[in-house]
Amino acid sequence: MIELVDLTVTFGGVTALDNVSAVFTKPVNGIIGPNGAGKTTTMNVISGFLKCSGHIRYNDEEIGRLPAYKRTRWGLRRSFQREQIADDLSILDNLKVILDVTPGGRAQKAADAEQALEATGLAPRAHTMAGELNTFERRLVDVARCLVGKPKIVMFDEPGGGLSREEAARLGDLILKVPEITGATTLVIDHDVDLISRICAETLVLDFGKRIAFGETAAVLGDPKVKAAYLGVEEVDS
């Protein structure tokens, strides 16, 4: 369970997040909203990259005061809109970069990397240089990096961006397996409403840094306020 309590972030006179609260209780959850709504800001706050007021808790454990590097050691993993993988390293060595800063012995880390490679289908290409990979394969490496080191929270920032419909569907199937593989609670930001509706049980909707809806995904996507803010449908008063 991930609990966000009154998260507020200001940049000068601009309020990027305005008392945002939500309790994610499902294995895979979504965060959506139009451009500039505060989605990536929320992810950066959870990651520890941005300071905020409020609280971030995982199963009642306060993690919001930990610096970013300690959150990585604690068990927080994330992807970015642009893949953060080193082209001059092999797929396996890109996983080892994460494992080097997480607790555990050598044998445990080797088994962890092997499991991540098998789960993502990258095991046959473990020693391939990342610079040789296509966009979809790079996304798979991003997912594999999120699976190692016993994660507790895994976050994906627009994982379907730039992928074909078939590739996005395959990636969605893989993300659905993340909690099963790792036990981690998973958060997904994406503009692909079909992807969010298929894989996310609960969804938070933001607009101008404010929470406008939260709950079961199908109900949230049917909310007139969400359609007005996110889907471009005019809200009609009853």
Sine and cosine of phi, psi and omega as CSV:
sin_phi,cos_phi,sin_psi,cos_psi,sin_omega,cos_omega
0.00,0.00,0.77,-0.64,0.07,-1.00
-0.93,-0.36,0.82,-0.57,-0.03,-1.00
-0.89,-0.45,0.87,-0.50,0.10,-0.99
-0.97,-0.26,0.81,-0.59,-0.08,-1.00
-0.81,-0.58,0.93,-0.36,0.12,-0.99
0.79,0.61,0.73,0.69,0.02,-1.00
-0.94,0.33,0.81,-0.58,0.00,-1.00
-0.72,-0.70,0.78,-0.63,0.03,-1.00
-0.75,-0.67,0.77,-0.64,0.06,-1.00
-0.82,-0.57,0.63,-0.77,0.11,-0.99
-0.88,-0.48,0.99,-0.16,-0.10,-0.99
0.90,0.44,-0.86,-0.51,0.02,-1.00
-1.00,-0.08,0.10,1.00,-0.04,-1.00
-0.98,-0.20,0.78,-0.63,0.07,-1.00
-0.99,-0.11,0.96,-0.30,-0.05,-1.00
-0.99,0.16,-0.57,0.82,0.12,-0.99
-0.74,-0.67,0.73,-0.68,-0.12,-0.99
-0.83,-0.55,1.00,0.00,0.06,-1.00
0.80,0.60,0.79,0.62,-0.01,-1.00
-0.99,0.12,0.80,-0.60,0.04,-1.00
-0.75,-0.66,0.59,-0.80,0.08,-1.00
-0.21,-0.98,0.49,-0.87,0.06,-1.00
-0.83,-0.56,0.95,-0.32,-0.01,-1.00
-1.00,0.01,0.89,-0.45,-0.09,-1.00
-0.92,-0.38,-0.12,0.99,-0.07,-1.00
-0.99,-0.11,0.30,-0.95,0.01,-1.00
-0.88,0.48,-0.67,0.75,0.00,-1.00
-0.79,-0.61,0.79,-0.61,-0.10,-0.99
-0.72,-0.69,0.40,-0.92,-0.05,-1.00
-0.89,-0.46,0.41,-0.91,0.18,-0.98
-0.74,-0.67,0.86,-0.51,-0.04,-1.00
-0.76,-0.65,0.16,-0.99,0.02,-1.00
0.40,-0.92,0.28,-0.96,0.02,-1.00
-0.92,0.38,0.15,-0.99,0.05,-1.00
-0.84,0.54,0.70,-0.72,0.00,-1.00
0.99,0.16,0.17,0.99,-0.06,-1.00
-0.97,0.24,-0.37,0.93,-0.03,-1.00
0.92,-0.40,0.21,0.98,-0.06,-1.00
-0.91,0.41,-0.81,0.58,-0.02,-1.00
-0.93,0.37,-0.54,0.84,0.09,-1.00
-0.86,0.52,-0.68,0.73,0.04,-1.00
-0.87,0.49,-0.70,0.72,0.01,-1.00
-0.90,0.43,-0.62,0.78,0.03,-1.00
-0.93,0.38,-0.54,0.84,0.07,-1.00
-0.92,0.38,-0.72,0.69,0.02,-1.00
-0.89,0.46,-0.57,0.82,-0.01,-1.00
-0.95,0.30,-0.36,0.93,-0.05,-1.00
1.00,-0.07,0.12,0.99,-0.01,-1.00
-0.98,0.20,-0.41,0.91,0.02,-1.00
-0.83,-0.56,0.62,-0.79,0.08,-1.00
-0.99,0.11,0.52,-0.85,0.01,-1.00
-0.47,-0.88,0.25,-0.97,0.23,-0.97
-1.00,-0.07,0.38,-0.93,-0.05,-1.00
0.94,-0.33,-0.22,-0.98,-0.10,-1.00
-0.72,-0.70,0.54,-0.84,0.12,-0.99
-0.79,-0.61,0.87,-0.50,-0.05,-1.00
-0.80,-0.60,0.57,-0.82,0.12,-0.99
-0.84,-0.54,0.91,-0.42,-0.06,-1.00
0.74,0.67,0.74,0.67,0.04,-1.00
0.95,0.30,0.05,1.00,0.06,-1.00
-1.00,-0.07,0.84,-0.54,0.01,-1.00
-0.96,0.28,0.87,-0.50,0.04,-1.00
-0.90,-0.44,-0.07,1.00,-0.11,-0.99
-0.93,0.38,-0.22,0.98,0.01,-1.00
-0.99,-0.17,-0.08,1.00,0.02,-1.00
-0.97,0.24,0.67,-0.75,0.14,-0.99
-0.92,0.40,0.30,-0.95,-0.12,-0.99
-0.83,0.55,-0.68,0.73,-0.07,-1.00
-0.92,0.39,-0.52,0.85,0.04,-1.00
-0.96,0.28,-0.49,0.87,0.07,-1.00
-0.93,0.38,-0.56,0.83,0.08,-1.00
-0.90,0.44,-0.74,0.67,0.02,-1.00
-0.90,0.44,-0.57,0.82,0.00,-1.00
-0.92,0.40,-0.59,0.81,0.02,-1.00
0.70,-0.71,0.43,0.90,0.04,-1.00
-0.98,-0.18,0.78,-0.62,0.04,-1.00
-0.80,-0.61,0.52,-0.86,0.06,-1.00
-0.44,-0.90,0.39,-0.92,0.20,-0.98
-0.96,-0.29,0.20,-0.98,0.00,-1.00
-0.84,-0.54,0.24,-0.97,0.02,-1.00
-0.87,0.50,-0.56,0.83,0.12,-0.99
-0.94,-0.33,0.80,-0.60,-0.13,-0.99
-0.84,0.55,0.72,-0.69,0.00,-1.00
-0.98,-0.19,0.89,0.46,0.02,-1.00
-0.85,-0.53,0.49,-0.87,-0.06,-1.00
-1.00,-0.01,0.87,-0.49,-0.05,-1.00
-0.91,0.42,-0.45,0.89,-0.05,-1.00
-1.00,-0.02,0.20,0.98,0.09,-1.00
-0.89,-0.46,0.45,-0.89,0.09,-1.00
-0.95,0.32,0.21,-0.98,0.08,-1.00
-0.84,0.55,-0.74,0.68,-0.01,-1.00
-0.87,0.48,-0.68,0.73,-0.02,-1.00
-0.92,0.39,-0.49,0.87,0.10,-1.00
-0.90,0.43,-0.55,0.83,0.08,-1.00
-0.95,0.31,-0.61,0.79,-0.02,-1.00
-0.90,0.44,-0.48,0.88,0.06,-1.00
-0.85,0.53,-0.65,0.76,0.05,-1.00
-0.95,0.30,-0.71,0.71,-0.05,-1.00
-0.90,0.44,-0.46,0.89,0.00,-1.00
-0.89,0.45,-0.42,0.91,-0.06,-1.00
-0.94,-0.33,0.20,0.98,0.03,-1.00
-0.91,-0.41,0.44,-0.90,-0.01,-1.00
-0.92,0.39,0.36,-0.93,0.08,-1.00
0.79,-0.61,0.40,-0.92,0.02,-1.00
-0.99,0.13,0.14,-0.99,-0.08,-1.00
-0.89,0.46,-0.70,0.71,-0.04,-1.00
-0.91,0.42,-0.66,0.75,0.01,-1.00
-0.89,0.45,-0.67,0.75,-0.01,-1.00
-0.93,0.38,-0.62,0.79,0.04,-1.00
-0.90,0.45,-0.66,0.75,0.02,-1.00
-0.92,0.39,-0.60,0.80,0.02,-1.00
-0.89,0.46,-0.72,0.70,0.01,-1.00
-0.90,0.44,-0.66,0.75,0.01,-1.00
-0.89,0.46,-0.67,0.74,0.03,-1.00
-0.88,0.47,-0.68,0.73,0.00,-1.00
-0.90,0.43,-0.65,0.76,0.01,-1.00
-0.92,0.40,-0.65,0.76,0.03,-1.00
-0.91,0.41,-0.70,0.72,-0.06,-1.00
-0.89,0.46,-0.56,0.83,-0.04,-1.00
-1.00,-0.07,-0.05,1.00,-0.01,-1.00
0.98,0.22,0.27,0.96,-0.06,-1.00
-0.99,-0.11,-0.04,1.00,-0.08,-1.00
-0.81,0.58,-0.68,0.73,-0.01,-1.00
-0.90,0.43,-0.32,0.95,-0.05,-1.00
-0.91,-0.42,0.41,0.91,-0.10,-0.99
-0.81,0.58,-0.53,0.85,-0.07,-1.00
-0.98,-0.19,0.17,0.99,0.09,-1.00
-0.96,0.27,0.67,-0.74,0.03,-1.00
-0.94,0.35,0.67,-0.74,-0.06,-1.00
-0.88,0.48,-0.48,0.88,0.00,-1.00
-0.91,0.42,-0.24,0.97,-0.01,-1.00
-1.00,-0.04,-0.03,1.00,-0.13,-0.99
-1.00,0.03,0.48,-0.87,0.12,-0.99
-1.00,0.10,0.02,-1.00,-0.10,-0.99
-0.87,0.50,-0.71,0.71,-0.03,-1.00
-0.90,0.43,-0.67,0.74,0.01,-1.00
-0.90,0.43,-0.58,0.81,0.05,-1.00
-0.91,0.42,-0.62,0.79,0.06,-1.00
-0.90,0.43,-0.60,0.80,0.04,-1.00
-0.90,0.44,-0.62,0.78,0.07,-1.00
-0.89,0.45,-0.66,0.75,0.07,-1.00
-0.83,0.55,-0.71,0.70,0.01,-1.00
-0.90,0.44,-0.70,0.71,0.00,-1.00
-0.86,0.52,-0.64,0.77,0.03,-1.00
-0.89,0.46,-0.50,0.87,0.01,-1.00
-0.98,0.19,-0.27,0.96,-0.07,-1.00
-1.00,0.02,-0.30,0.95,-0.11,-0.99
-1.00,-0.01,0.36,-0.93,0.08,-1.00
0.98,0.19,0.45,0.90,0.07,-1.00
0.81,0.59,0.87,0.49,-0.03,-1.00
-0.93,0.38,0.49,-0.87,0.09,-1.00
-0.94,-0.34,-0.56,0.83,0.10,-1.00
-0.79,-0.61,0.76,-0.65,0.07,-1.00
-0.82,-0.57,0.75,-0.66,-0.04,-1.00
-0.79,-0.62,0.70,-0.71,0.01,-1.00
-0.87,-0.49,0.83,-0.56,-0.01,-1.00
-0.98,-0.21,0.97,-0.22,-0.01,-1.00
0.78,0.63,0.85,0.53,-0.03,-1.00
-0.91,0.42,-0.41,0.91,-0.04,-1.00
-1.00,0.03,-0.04,1.00,-0.05,-1.00
-0.87,0.49,0.78,-0.63,0.05,-1.00
0.99,0.17,0.05,1.00,-0.01,-1.00
-0.99,-0.16,0.40,-0.92,0.12,-0.99
-0.95,0.30,0.20,-0.98,0.00,-1.00
-0.87,0.49,-0.66,0.75,-0.01,-1.00
-0.91,0.41,-0.68,0.73,0.01,-1.00
-0.91,0.42,-0.67,0.74,0.03,-1.00
-0.89,0.46,-0.62,0.78,0.03,-1.00
-0.91,0.42,-0.67,0.74,0.03,-1.00
-0.90,0.43,-0.64,0.76,0.03,-1.00
-0.91,0.41,-0.63,0.77,0.06,-1.00
-0.87,0.49,-0.66,0.75,0.05,-1.00
-0.87,0.49,-0.63,0.78,0.00,-1.00
-0.93,0.36,-0.67,0.74,0.01,-1.00
-0.88,0.47,-0.60,0.80,0.04,-1.00
-0.86,0.50,-0.46,0.89,-0.03,-1.00
-1.00,0.07,-0.18,0.98,-0.08,-1.00
-0.85,0.53,-0.75,0.66,0.03,-1.00
-0.88,0.47,-0.58,0.82,0.02,-1.00
-0.92,0.40,-0.64,0.77,-0.03,-1.00
-0.96,0.28,-0.65,0.76,-0.17,-0.99
-0.92,-0.40,-0.38,0.93,-0.13,-0.99
0.99,0.12,0.03,1.00,-0.07,-1.00
-0.98,0.18,0.58,-0.82,0.20,-0.98
-0.97,0.23,0.70,-0.71,-0.17,-0.99
-0.87,-0.49,0.70,-0.71,0.07,-1.00
-0.88,-0.47,0.67,-0.74,-0.03,-1.00
-0.77,-0.64,0.81,-0.59,0.20,-0.98
-0.97,-0.23,0.76,-0.65,0.09,-1.00
-0.28,-0.96,0.50,-0.87,0.06,-1.00
-1.00,0.09,-0.18,0.98,0.00,-1.00
-0.98,0.17,0.99,-0.13,-0.06,-1.00
-0.89,0.45,-0.56,0.83,0.04,-1.00
-0.88,0.47,-0.66,0.75,0.02,-1.00
-0.90,0.43,-0.73,0.69,-0.02,-1.00
-0.88,0.48,-0.71,0.71,-0.06,-1.00
-0.92,0.38,-0.46,0.89,-0.04,-1.00
-0.99,0.14,-0.59,0.81,-0.15,-0.99
-0.94,-0.35,-0.27,0.96,-0.10,-1.00
-0.97,-0.25,0.83,-0.55,0.00,-1.00
-0.98,0.21,-0.59,0.80,0.04,-1.00
-0.81,-0.58,0.54,-0.84,-0.04,-1.00
-0.63,-0.77,0.69,-0.72,0.12,-0.99
-0.98,-0.20,0.74,-0.67,0.03,-1.00
-0.91,-0.40,0.79,-0.62,0.01,-1.00
-0.91,-0.42,0.49,-0.87,0.12,-0.99
-0.48,-0.88,0.82,-0.57,-0.06,-1.00
0.78,0.63,0.63,0.77,0.07,-1.00
0.98,0.18,0.05,1.00,-0.02,-1.00
-0.93,-0.37,0.53,-0.85,0.15,-0.99
-0.97,0.26,0.83,-0.56,0.07,-1.00
-0.93,-0.37,-0.26,0.97,0.05,-1.00
-0.26,-0.97,0.50,-0.87,0.10,-0.99
-0.37,-0.93,0.66,-0.75,0.06,-1.00
0.45,-0.89,-0.37,-0.93,0.01,-1.00
-0.85,0.52,0.73,-0.69,-0.23,-0.97
-0.86,0.52,-0.72,0.70,-0.02,-1.00
-0.87,0.50,-0.66,0.75,0.01,-1.00
-0.92,0.39,-0.65,0.76,0.00,-1.00
-0.90,0.44,-0.71,0.71,-0.02,-1.00
-0.93,0.38,-0.34,0.94,0.06,-1.00
-1.00,0.00,-0.08,1.00,-0.02,-1.00
-0.93,0.37,0.78,-0.62,0.00,-1.00
-0.83,0.56,-0.57,0.82,0.00,-1.00
-0.92,0.39,-0.59,0.81,0.03,-1.00
-0.94,0.35,-0.69,0.72,0.04,-1.00
-0.87,0.49,-0.63,0.78,-0.01,-1.00
-0.93,0.38,-0.69,0.73,-0.10,-0.99
-0.99,0.13,-0.63,0.77,-0.18,-0.98
-0.95,-0.30,-0.64,0.77,-0.11,-0.99
-0.99,-0.11,-0.03,1.00,0.09,-1.00
0.98,0.22,0.41,0.91,0.01,-1.00
-0.97,-0.25,0.74,-0.67,-0.04,-1.00
-0.92,0.39,0.73,-0.68,0.04,-1.00
-0.98,0.19,0.76,-0.65,-0.05,-1.00
-0.92,-0.39,0.80,-0.60,0.04,-1.00
-0.94,0.34,0.64,-0.77,0.04,-1.00
-1.00,0.07,0.00,0.00,0.00,0.00
